[in-house]
Amino acid sequence: MYGTTEKKITHIIDESREKGWGGFVNTVCGKWIRPDWLTQDRPDGTRMCKLCAKKEATMKFR
């Protein structure tokens, strides 16, 4: 699952961890974000987080 912030940066949501307080979620790059929207597919027209993209390329995330 992907989460996109208000600055249009997309992160991969770490679904193995619980959600944080106030709508914040943890990402595979280790950041806590409060996404404006969540999608199952990678959205077009947004920038991908560099660390999330690297983990996606190696497929070493949970």
PDB file of N, CA, C, O and CB in Angstrom:
ATOM      1  N   MET A   1       0.845  -1.164   0.000  1.00  0.00           N
ATOM      2  CA  MET A   1       0.000   0.000   0.000  1.00  0.00           C
ATOM      3  C   MET A   1       0.900   1.240   0.000  1.00  0.00           C
ATOM      4  O   MET A   1       1.958   1.256   0.630  1.00  0.00           O
ATOM      5  CB  MET A   1      -0.967  -0.009   1.222  1.00  0.00           C
ATOM      6  N   TYR A   2       0.468   2.255  -0.704  1.00  0.00           N
ATOM      7  CA  TYR A   2       1.221   3.495  -0.838  1.00  0.00           C
ATOM      8  C   TYR A   2       0.480   4.640  -0.163  1.00  0.00           C
ATOM      9  O   TYR A   2      -0.747   4.720  -0.218  1.00  0.00           O
ATOM     10  CB  TYR A   2       1.473   3.819  -2.318  1.00  0.00           C
ATOM     11  N   GLY A   3       1.233   5.518   0.470  1.00  0.00           N
ATOM     12  CA  GLY A   3       0.667   6.707   1.081  1.00  0.00           C
ATOM     13  C   GLY A   3       1.341   7.937   0.508  1.00  0.00           C
ATOM     14  O   GLY A   3       2.565   7.971   0.384  1.00  0.00           O
ATOM     15  N   THR A   4       0.559   8.948   0.157  1.00  0.00           N
ATOM     16  CA  THR A   4       1.092  10.165  -0.442  1.00  0.00           C
ATOM     17  C   THR A   4       0.828  11.343   0.484  1.00  0.00           C
ATOM     18  O   THR A   4      -0.287  11.533   0.971  1.00  0.00           O
ATOM     19  CB  THR A   4       0.469  10.414  -1.836  1.00  0.00           C
ATOM     20  N   THR A   5       1.876  12.134   0.720  1.00  0.00           N
ATOM     21  CA  THR A   5       1.775  13.289   1.609  1.00  0.00           C
ATOM     22  C   THR A   5       1.264  14.500   0.841  1.00  0.00           C
ATOM     23  O   THR A   5       1.092  14.452  -0.377  1.00  0.00           O
ATOM     24  CB  THR A   5       3.139  13.600   2.256  1.00  0.00           C
ATOM     25  N   GLU A   6       1.024  15.591   1.573  1.00  0.00           N
ATOM     26  CA  GLU A   6       0.527  16.816   0.934  1.00  0.00           C
ATOM     27  C   GLU A   6       1.547  17.419  -0.026  1.00  0.00           C
ATOM     28  O   GLU A   6       1.173  18.183  -0.916  1.00  0.00           O
ATOM     29  CB  GLU A   6       0.153  17.845   1.993  1.00  0.00           C
ATOM     30  N   LYS A   7       2.836  17.088   0.137  1.00  0.00           N
ATOM     31  CA  LYS A   7       3.870  17.574  -0.781  1.00  0.00           C
ATOM     32  C   LYS A   7       4.059  16.641  -1.971  1.00  0.00           C
ATOM     33  O   LYS A   7       5.021  16.779  -2.727  1.00  0.00           O
ATOM     34  CB  LYS A   7       5.191  17.737  -0.043  1.00  0.00           C
ATOM     35  N   LYS A   8       3.132  15.685  -2.137  1.00  0.00           N
ATOM     36  CA  LYS A   8       3.109  14.736  -3.253  1.00  0.00           C
ATOM     37  C   LYS A   8       4.343  13.843  -3.291  1.00  0.00           C
ATOM     38  O   LYS A   8       4.880  13.552  -4.360  1.00  0.00           O
ATOM     39  CB  LYS A   8       2.987  15.482  -4.561  1.00  0.00           C
ATOM     40  N   ILE A   9       4.783  13.415  -2.116  1.00  0.00           N
ATOM     41  CA  ILE A   9       5.849  12.424  -2.011  1.00  0.00           C
ATOM     42  C   ILE A   9       5.197  11.121  -1.566  1.00  0.00           C
ATOM     43  O   ILE A   9       4.498  11.080  -0.554  1.00  0.00           O
ATOM     44  CB  ILE A   9       6.984  12.881  -1.007  1.00  0.00           C
ATOM     45  N   THR A  10       5.431  10.062  -2.329  1.00  0.00           N
ATOM     46  CA  THR A  10       4.797   8.779  -2.066  1.00  0.00           C
ATOM     47  C   THR A  10       5.748   7.867  -1.304  1.00  0.00           C
ATOM     48  O   THR A  10       6.926   7.753  -1.644  1.00  0.00           O
ATOM     49  CB  THR A  10       4.352   8.115  -3.377  1.00  0.00           C
ATOM     50  N   HIS A  11       5.220   7.220  -0.268  1.00  0.00           N
ATOM     51  CA  HIS A  11       5.969   6.265   0.544  1.00  0.00           C
ATOM     52  C   HIS A  11       5.242   4.928   0.516  1.00  0.00           C
ATOM     53  O   HIS A  11       4.041   4.869   0.250  1.00  0.00           O
ATOM     54  CB  HIS A  11       6.139   6.777   2.009  1.00  0.00           C
ATOM     55  N   ILE A  12       5.979   3.854   0.792  1.00  0.00           N
ATOM     56  CA  ILE A  12       5.373   2.532   0.930  1.00  0.00           C
ATOM     57  C   ILE A  12       5.035   2.340   2.400  1.00  0.00           C
ATOM     58  O   ILE A  12       5.901   2.482   3.264  1.00  0.00           O
ATOM     59  CB  ILE A  12       6.328   1.393   0.405  1.00  0.00           C
ATOM     60  N   ILE A  13       3.784   2.020   2.682  1.00  0.00           N
ATOM     61  CA  ILE A  13       3.317   1.851   4.053  1.00  0.00           C
ATOM     62  C   ILE A  13       3.763   0.487   4.576  1.00  0.00           C
ATOM     63  O   ILE A  13       3.582  -0.532   3.910  1.00  0.00           O
ATOM     64  CB  ILE A  13       1.773   1.993   4.133  1.00  0.00           C
ATOM     65  N   ASP A  14       4.345   0.478   5.771  1.00  0.00           N
ATOM     66  CA  ASP A  14       4.744  -0.768   6.425  1.00  0.00           C
ATOM     67  C   ASP A  14       3.517  -1.325   7.138  1.00  0.00           C
ATOM     68  O   ASP A  14       3.178  -0.887   8.238  1.00  0.00           O
ATOM     69  CB  ASP A  14       5.939  -0.542   7.433  1.00  0.00           C
ATOM     70  N   GLU A  15       2.856  -2.290   6.509  1.00  0.00           N
ATOM     71  CA  GLU A  15       1.593  -2.811   7.032  1.00  0.00           C
ATOM     72  C   GLU A  15       1.787  -3.806   8.165  1.00  0.00           C
ATOM     73  O   GLU A  15       0.814  -4.216   8.799  1.00  0.00           O
ATOM     74  CB  GLU A  15       0.811  -3.461   5.924  1.00  0.00           C
ATOM     75  N   SER A  16       3.031  -4.202   8.430  1.00  0.00           N
ATOM     76  CA  SER A  16       3.264  -5.162   9.504  1.00  0.00           C
ATOM     77  C   SER A  16       3.249  -4.492  10.873  1.00  0.00           C
ATOM     78  O   SER A  16       3.164  -5.173  11.895  1.00  0.00           O
ATOM     79  CB  SER A  16       4.589  -5.875   9.291  1.00  0.00           C
ATOM     80  N   ARG A  17       3.332  -3.172  10.902  1.00  0.00           N
ATOM     81  CA  ARG A  17       3.324  -2.441  12.166  1.00  0.00           C
ATOM     82  C   ARG A  17       1.967  -1.794  12.376  1.00  0.00           C
ATOM     83  O   ARG A  17       1.205  -1.585  11.432  1.00  0.00           O
ATOM     84  CB  ARG A  17       4.440  -1.376  12.195  1.00  0.00           C
ATOM     85  N   GLU A  18       1.682  -1.482  13.637  1.00  0.00           N
ATOM     86  CA  GLU A  18       0.402  -0.847  13.932  1.00  0.00           C
ATOM     87  C   GLU A  18       0.432   0.631  13.565  1.00  0.00           C
ATOM     88  O   GLU A  18       1.496   1.240  13.454  1.00  0.00           O
ATOM     89  CB  GLU A  18       0.050  -1.017  15.413  1.00  0.00           C
ATOM     90  N   LYS A  19      -0.746   1.187  13.381  1.00  0.00           N
ATOM     91  CA  LYS A  19      -0.858   2.596  13.020  1.00  0.00           C
ATOM     92  C   LYS A  19      -0.595   3.473  14.226  1.00  0.00           C
ATOM     93  O   LYS A  19      -0.881   3.093  15.362  1.00  0.00           O
ATOM     94  CB  LYS A  19      -2.238   2.900  12.436  1.00  0.00           C
ATOM     95  N   GLY A  20      -0.058   4.628  13.972  1.00  0.00           N
ATOM     96  CA  GLY A  20       0.237   5.563  15.045  1.00  0.00           C
ATOM     97  C   GLY A  20      -0.962   6.415  15.406  1.00  0.00           C
ATOM     98  O   GLY A  20      -2.060   6.231  14.880  1.00  0.00           O
ATOM     99  N   TRP A  21      -0.736   7.326  16.290  1.00  0.00           N
ATOM    100  CA  TRP A  21      -1.788   8.202  16.784  1.00  0.00           C
ATOM    101  C   TRP A  21      -2.022   9.347  15.809  1.00  0.00           C
ATOM    102  O   TRP A  21      -1.067   9.847  15.215  1.00  0.00           O
ATOM    103  CB  TRP A  21      -1.432   8.746  18.175  1.00  0.00           C
ATOM    104  N   GLY A  22      -3.253   9.769  15.631  1.00  0.00           N
ATOM    105  CA  GLY A  22      -3.580  10.931  14.815  1.00  0.00           C
ATOM    106  C   GLY A  22      -3.469  10.715  13.322  1.00  0.00           C
ATOM    107  O   GLY A  22      -3.293  11.680  12.579  1.00  0.00           O
ATOM    108  N   GLY A  23      -3.565   9.480  12.857  1.00  0.00           N
ATOM    109  CA  GLY A  23      -3.521   9.213  11.426  1.00  0.00           C
ATOM    110  C   GLY A  23      -2.129   9.003  10.862  1.00  0.00           C
ATOM    111  O   GLY A  23      -1.976   8.855   9.650  1.00  0.00           O
ATOM    112  N   PHE A  24      -1.107   8.984  11.712  1.00  0.00           N
ATOM    113  CA  PHE A  24       0.250   8.747  11.240  1.00  0.00           C
ATOM    114  C   PHE A  24       0.474   7.253  11.051  1.00  0.00           C
ATOM    115  O   PHE A  24      -0.056   6.435  11.803  1.00  0.00           O
ATOM    116  CB  PHE A  24       1.285   9.332  12.225  1.00  0.00           C
ATOM    117  N   VAL A  25       1.266   6.906  10.037  1.00  0.00           N
ATOM    118  CA  VAL A  25       1.610   5.511   9.768  1.00  0.00           C
ATOM    119  C   VAL A  25       3.118   5.414   9.562  1.00  0.00           C
ATOM    120  O   VAL A  25       3.771   6.397   9.211  1.00  0.00           O
ATOM    121  CB  VAL A  25       0.838   4.967   8.519  1.00  0.00           C
ATOM    122  N   ASN A  26       3.659   4.227   9.783  1.00  0.00           N
ATOM    123  CA  ASN A  26       5.084   3.991   9.594  1.00  0.00           C
ATOM    124  C   ASN A  26       5.325   3.505   8.166  1.00  0.00           C
ATOM    125  O   ASN A  26       4.508   2.775   7.604  1.00  0.00           O
ATOM    126  CB  ASN A  26       5.620   2.961  10.630  1.00  0.00           C
ATOM    127  N   THR A  27       6.443   3.913   7.591  1.00  0.00           N
ATOM    128  CA  THR A  27       6.782   3.524   6.224  1.00  0.00           C
ATOM    129  C   THR A  27       7.969   2.575   6.241  1.00  0.00           C
ATOM    130  O   THR A  27       8.633   2.424   7.266  1.00  0.00           O
ATOM    131  CB  THR A  27       7.093   4.765   5.356  1.00  0.00           C
ATOM    132  N   VAL A  28       8.241   1.928   5.096  1.00  0.00           N
ATOM    133  CA  VAL A  28       9.357   0.990   5.039  1.00  0.00           C
ATOM    134  C   VAL A  28      10.705   1.694   5.141  1.00  0.00           C
ATOM    135  O   VAL A  28      11.709   1.053   5.451  1.00  0.00           O
ATOM    136  CB  VAL A  28       9.295   0.187   3.758  1.00  0.00           C
ATOM    137  N   CYS A  29      10.744   3.000   4.885  1.00  0.00           N
ATOM    138  CA  CYS A  29      11.998   3.744   5.030  1.00  0.00           C
ATOM    139  C   CYS A  29      12.217   4.197   6.469  1.00  0.00           C
ATOM    140  O   CYS A  29      13.261   4.766   6.788  1.00  0.00           O
ATOM    141  CB  CYS A  29      12.007   4.954   4.097  1.00  0.00           C
ATOM    142  N   GLY A  30      11.235   3.948   7.342  1.00  0.00           N
ATOM    143  CA  GLY A  30      11.379   4.276   8.748  1.00  0.00           C
ATOM    144  C   GLY A  30      10.775   5.595   9.174  1.00  0.00           C
ATOM    145  O   GLY A  30      10.841   5.951  10.351  1.00  0.00           O
ATOM    146  N   LYS A  31      10.190   6.324   8.251  1.00  0.00           N
ATOM    147  CA  LYS A  31       9.588   7.617   8.589  1.00  0.00           C
ATOM    148  C   LYS A  31       8.141   7.437   9.021  1.00  0.00           C
ATOM    149  O   LYS A  31       7.470   6.493   8.604  1.00  0.00           O
ATOM    150  CB  LYS A  31       9.667   8.582   7.395  1.00  0.00           C
ATOM    151  N   TRP A  32       7.670   8.350   9.861  1.00  0.00           N
ATOM    152  CA  TRP A  32       6.262   8.429  10.222  1.00  0.00           C
ATOM    153  C   TRP A  32       5.652   9.532   9.380  1.00  0.00           C
ATOM    154  O   TRP A  32       6.109  10.675   9.421  1.00  0.00           O
ATOM    155  CB  TRP A  32       6.062   8.696  11.760  1.00  0.00           C
ATOM    156  N   ILE A  33       4.620   9.196   8.614  1.00  0.00           N
ATOM    157  CA  ILE A  33       3.965  10.196   7.771  1.00  0.00           C
ATOM    158  C   ILE A  33       2.475  10.206   8.077  1.00  0.00           C
ATOM    159  O   ILE A  33       1.926   9.241   8.608  1.00  0.00           O
ATOM    160  CB  ILE A  33       4.215   9.911   6.263  1.00  0.00           C
ATOM    161  N   ARG A  34       1.842  11.304   7.735  1.00  0.00           N
ATOM    162  CA  ARG A  34       0.377  11.399   7.799  1.00  0.00           C
ATOM    163  C   ARG A  34      -0.098  11.588   6.363  1.00  0.00           C
ATOM    164  O   ARG A  34      -0.156  12.714   5.869  1.00  0.00           O
ATOM    165  CB  ARG A  34      -0.111  12.593   8.747  1.00  0.00           C
ATOM    166  N   PRO A  35      -0.440  10.484   5.691  1.00  0.00           N
ATOM    167  CA  PRO A  35      -0.774  10.571   4.269  1.00  0.00           C
ATOM    168  C   PRO A  35      -2.098  11.281   4.017  1.00  0.00           C
ATOM    169  O   PRO A  35      -3.053  11.150   4.782  1.00  0.00           O
ATOM    170  CB  PRO A  35      -0.824   9.190   3.668  1.00  0.00           C
ATOM    171  N   ASP A  36      -2.125  12.036   2.921  1.00  0.00           N
ATOM    172  CA  ASP A  36      -3.370  12.660   2.476  1.00  0.00           C
ATOM    173  C   ASP A  36      -4.281  11.624   1.830  1.00  0.00           C
ATOM    174  O   ASP A  36      -5.503  11.702   1.951  1.00  0.00           O
ATOM    175  CB  ASP A  36      -3.081  13.807   1.489  1.00  0.00           C
ATOM    176  N   TRP A  37      -3.678  10.648   1.141  1.00  0.00           N
ATOM    177  CA  TRP A  37      -4.476   9.567   0.581  1.00  0.00           C
ATOM    178  C   TRP A  37      -3.639   8.302   0.488  1.00  0.00           C
ATOM    179  O   TRP A  37      -2.412   8.348   0.394  1.00  0.00           O
ATOM    180  CB  TRP A  37      -5.028   9.953  -0.802  1.00  0.00           C
ATOM    181  N   LEU A  38      -4.339   7.164   0.516  1.00  0.00           N
ATOM    182  CA  LEU A  38      -3.732   5.838   0.435  1.00  0.00           C
ATOM    183  C   LEU A  38      -4.224   5.145  -0.824  1.00  0.00           C
ATOM    184  O   LEU A  38      -5.393   5.266  -1.192  1.00  0.00           O
ATOM    185  CB  LEU A  38      -4.063   4.992   1.695  1.00  0.00           C
ATOM    186  N   THR A  39      -3.324   4.415  -1.488  1.00  0.00           N
ATOM    187  CA  THR A  39      -3.695   3.669  -2.686  1.00  0.00           C
ATOM    188  C   THR A  39      -3.023   2.306  -2.663  1.00  0.00           C
ATOM    189  O   THR A  39      -2.003   2.115  -1.999  1.00  0.00           O
ATOM    190  CB  THR A  39      -3.307   4.447  -3.967  1.00  0.00           C
ATOM    191  N   GLN A  40      -3.598   1.367  -3.387  1.00  0.00           N
ATOM    192  CA  GLN A  40      -2.997   0.038  -3.515  1.00  0.00           C
ATOM    193  C   GLN A  40      -1.889   0.033  -4.567  1.00  0.00           C
ATOM    194  O   GLN A  40      -0.909  -0.701  -4.441  1.00  0.00           O
ATOM    195  CB  GLN A  40      -4.068  -1.000  -3.875  1.00  0.00           C
ATOM    196  N   ASP A  41      -2.050   0.859  -5.608  1.00  0.00           N
ATOM    197  CA  ASP A  41      -1.067   0.933  -6.688  1.00  0.00           C
ATOM    198  C   ASP A  41      -0.266   2.216  -6.566  1.00  0.00           C
ATOM    199  O   ASP A  41      -0.711   3.187  -5.955  1.00  0.00           O
ATOM    200  CB  ASP A  41      -1.754   0.855  -8.068  1.00  0.00           C
ATOM    201  N   ARG A  42       0.906   2.206  -7.150  1.00  0.00           N
ATOM    202  CA  ARG A  42       1.766   3.388  -7.124  1.00  0.00           C
ATOM    203  C   ARG A  42       1.115   4.504  -7.943  1.00  0.00           C
ATOM    204  O   ARG A  42       0.859   4.322  -9.133  1.00  0.00           O
ATOM    205  CB  ARG A  42       3.187   3.056  -7.674  1.00  0.00           C
ATOM    206  N   PRO A  43       0.843   5.661  -7.320  1.00  0.00           N
ATOM    207  CA  PRO A  43       0.134   6.732  -8.034  1.00  0.00           C
ATOM    208  C   PRO A  43       1.026   7.459  -9.043  1.00  0.00           C
ATOM    209  O   PRO A  43       2.236   7.577  -8.853  1.00  0.00           O
ATOM    210  CB  PRO A  43      -0.424   7.736  -7.038  1.00  0.00           C
ATOM    211  N   ASP A  44       0.401   7.940 -10.113  1.00  0.00           N
ATOM    212  CA  ASP A  44       1.110   8.728 -11.122  1.00  0.00           C
ATOM    213  C   ASP A  44       1.142  10.189 -10.691  1.00  0.00           C
ATOM    214  O   ASP A  44       0.282  10.634  -9.931  1.00  0.00           O
ATOM    215  CB  ASP A  44       0.439   8.582 -12.517  1.00  0.00           C
ATOM    216  N   GLY A  45       2.121  10.928 -11.170  1.00  0.00           N
ATOM    217  CA  GLY A  45       2.193  12.360 -10.905  1.00  0.00           C
ATOM    218  C   GLY A  45       2.731  12.713  -9.535  1.00  0.00           C
ATOM    219  O   GLY A  45       2.569  13.846  -9.081  1.00  0.00           O
ATOM    220  N   THR A  46       3.373  11.755  -8.861  1.00  0.00           N
ATOM    221  CA  THR A  46       3.968  12.025  -7.554  1.00  0.00           C
ATOM    222  C   THR A  46       5.417  11.554  -7.563  1.00  0.00           C
ATOM    223  O   THR A  46       5.816  10.736  -8.392  1.00  0.00           O
ATOM    224  CB  THR A  46       3.166  11.325  -6.415  1.00  0.00           C
ATOM    225  N   ARG A  47       6.195  12.087  -6.626  1.00  0.00           N
ATOM    226  CA  ARG A  47       7.583  11.643  -6.486  1.00  0.00           C
ATOM    227  C   ARG A  47       7.629  10.505  -5.476  1.00  0.00           C
ATOM    228  O   ARG A  47       6.922  10.527  -4.469  1.00  0.00           O
ATOM    229  CB  ARG A  47       8.513  12.819  -6.045  1.00  0.00           C
ATOM    230  N   MET A  48       8.458   9.524  -5.751  1.00  0.00           N
ATOM    231  CA  MET A  48       8.624   8.405  -4.828  1.00  0.00           C
ATOM    232  C   MET A  48       9.762   8.724  -3.869  1.00  0.00           C
ATOM    233  O   MET A  48      10.797   9.244  -4.287  1.00  0.00           O
ATOM    234  CB  MET A  48       8.899   7.077  -5.596  1.00  0.00           C
ATOM    235  N   CYS A  49       9.582   8.422  -2.600  1.00  0.00           N
ATOM    236  CA  CYS A  49      10.642   8.576  -1.607  1.00  0.00           C
ATOM    237  C   CYS A  49      11.851   7.754  -2.069  1.00  0.00           C
ATOM    238  O   CYS A  49      11.695   6.601  -2.469  1.00  0.00           O
ATOM    239  CB  CYS A  49      10.157   8.123  -0.176  1.00  0.00           C
ATOM    240  N   LYS A  50      13.035   8.330  -2.018  1.00  0.00           N
ATOM    241  CA  LYS A  50      14.227   7.640  -2.520  1.00  0.00           C
ATOM    242  C   LYS A  50      14.515   6.358  -1.754  1.00  0.00           C
ATOM    243  O   LYS A  50      14.875   5.344  -2.353  1.00  0.00           O
ATOM    244  CB  LYS A  50      15.431   8.558  -2.444  1.00  0.00           C
ATOM    245  N   LEU A  51      14.358   6.394  -0.434  1.00  0.00           N
ATOM    246  CA  LEU A  51      14.624   5.195   0.363  1.00  0.00           C
ATOM    247  C   LEU A  51      13.571   4.119   0.131  1.00  0.00           C
ATOM    248  O   LEU A  51      13.901   2.934   0.072  1.00  0.00           O
ATOM    249  CB  LEU A  51      14.682   5.550   1.843  1.00  0.00           C
ATOM    250  N   CYS A  52      12.320   4.512   0.002  1.00  0.00           N
ATOM    251  CA  CYS A  52      11.254   3.545  -0.287  1.00  0.00           C
ATOM    252  C   CYS A  52      11.447   2.936  -1.675  1.00  0.00           C
ATOM    253  O   CYS A  52      11.227   1.739  -1.865  1.00  0.00           O
ATOM    254  CB  CYS A  52       9.865   4.218  -0.188  1.00  0.00           C
ATOM    255  N   ALA A  53      11.855   3.750  -2.638  1.00  0.00           N
ATOM    256  CA  ALA A  53      12.087   3.251  -3.995  1.00  0.00           C
ATOM    257  C   ALA A  53      13.230   2.240  -4.014  1.00  0.00           C
ATOM    258  O   ALA A  53      13.172   1.239  -4.728  1.00  0.00           O
ATOM    259  CB  ALA A  53      12.394   4.415  -4.952  1.00  0.00           C
ATOM    260  N   LYS A  54      14.263   2.508  -3.229  1.00  0.00           N
ATOM    261  CA  LYS A  54      15.398   1.588  -3.158  1.00  0.00           C
ATOM    262  C   LYS A  54      14.964   0.258  -2.544  1.00  0.00           C
ATOM    263  O   LYS A  54      15.360  -0.804  -3.022  1.00  0.00           O
ATOM    264  CB  LYS A  54      16.552   2.209  -2.337  1.00  0.00           C
ATOM    265  N   LYS A  55      14.152   0.311  -1.489  1.00  0.00           N
ATOM    266  CA  LYS A  55      13.672  -0.923  -0.860  1.00  0.00           C
ATOM    267  C   LYS A  55      12.702  -1.660  -1.777  1.00  0.00           C
ATOM    268  O   LYS A  55      12.676  -2.891  -1.796  1.00  0.00           O
ATOM    269  CB  LYS A  55      12.993  -0.612   0.484  1.00  0.00           C
ATOM    270  N   GLU A  56      11.908  -0.912  -2.534  1.00  0.00           N
ATOM    271  CA  GLU A  56      10.980  -1.540  -3.474  1.00  0.00           C
ATOM    272  C   GLU A  56      11.751  -2.261  -4.574  1.00  0.00           C
ATOM    273  O   GLU A  56      11.348  -3.339  -5.012  1.00  0.00           O
ATOM    274  CB  GLU A  56      10.029  -0.489  -4.085  1.00  0.00           C
ATOM    275  N   ALA A  57      12.860  -1.669  -5.024  1.00  0.00           N
ATOM    276  CA  ALA A  57      13.655  -2.280  -6.088  1.00  0.00           C
ATOM    277  C   ALA A  57      14.313  -3.578  -5.621  1.00  0.00           C
ATOM    278  O   ALA A  57      14.446  -4.523  -6.398  1.00  0.00           O
ATOM    279  CB  ALA A  57      14.721  -1.301  -6.579  1.00  0.00           C
ATOM    280  N   THR A  58      14.718  -3.623  -4.372  1.00  0.00           N
ATOM    281  CA  THR A  58      15.362  -4.833  -3.863  1.00  0.00           C
ATOM    282  C   THR A  58      14.368  -5.800  -3.231  1.00  0.00           C
ATOM    283  O   THR A  58      14.709  -6.946  -2.939  1.00  0.00           O
ATOM    284  CB  THR A  58      16.425  -4.465  -2.852  1.00  0.00           C
ATOM    285  N   MET A  59      13.122  -5.331  -3.018  1.00  0.00           N
ATOM    286  CA  MET A  59      12.048  -6.145  -2.435  1.00  0.00           C
ATOM    287  C   MET A  59      12.444  -6.741  -1.088  1.00  0.00           C
ATOM    288  O   MET A  59      12.121  -7.891  -0.791  1.00  0.00           O
ATOM    289  CB  MET A  59      11.660  -7.262  -3.392  1.00  0.00           C
ATOM    290  N   LYS A  60      13.145  -5.950  -0.274  1.00  0.00           N
ATOM    291  CA  LYS A  60      13.567  -6.433   1.040  1.00  0.00           C
ATOM    292  C   LYS A  60      12.774  -5.780   2.149  1.00  0.00           C
ATOM    293  O   LYS A  60      13.313  -5.536   3.228  1.00  0.00           O
ATOM    294  CB  LYS A  60      15.048  -6.180   1.250  1.00  0.00           C
ATOM    295  N   PHE A  61      11.526  -5.497   1.914  1.00  0.00           N
ATOM    296  CA  PHE A  61      10.684  -4.962   2.975  1.00  0.00           C
ATOM    297  C   PHE A  61       9.600  -5.985   3.278  1.00  0.00           C
ATOM    298  O   PHE A  61       9.334  -6.887   2.484  1.00  0.00           O
ATOM    299  CB  PHE A  61      10.066  -3.585   2.573  1.00  0.00           C
ATOM    300  N   ARG A  62       8.984  -5.829   4.436  1.00  0.00           N
ATOM    301  CA  ARG A  62       7.963  -6.795   4.865  1.00  0.00           C
ATOM    302  C   ARG A  62       6.650  -6.563   4.174  1.00  0.00           C
ATOM    303  O   ARG A  62       5.686  -7.287   4.420  1.00  0.00           O
ATOM    304  CB  ARG A  62       7.763  -6.730   6.360  1.00  0.00           C
TER     305      ARG A  62
END
